[in-house]
């Protein structure tokens, strides 16, 4: 396995482990709902950036109802 793989695994472990500590600190200043919204917004922005860089096709307006139905299942 190459160096890049171990760096990615180490980074993931670091952020996963520090998430609990960060959540406990953040909950003192923000509500749980605000933190959940922030997490989803950050995730959505990061996914959009990655999709744009890799030239992944975004869903069209016509596909949104199907996308919502899949999410409800």
PEMONOR-V275905 format. One record per pair of residues at least 24 apart in sequence whose ideal C-beta (glycine too) atoms are under 8 Angstrom apart, sorted by the first residue. I is the first residue (numbers start at 1). J is the second residue. If there is no record, write none. Layout:
BEGIN
i=I j=J
i=I j=J
END
This chain:
BEGIN
none
END
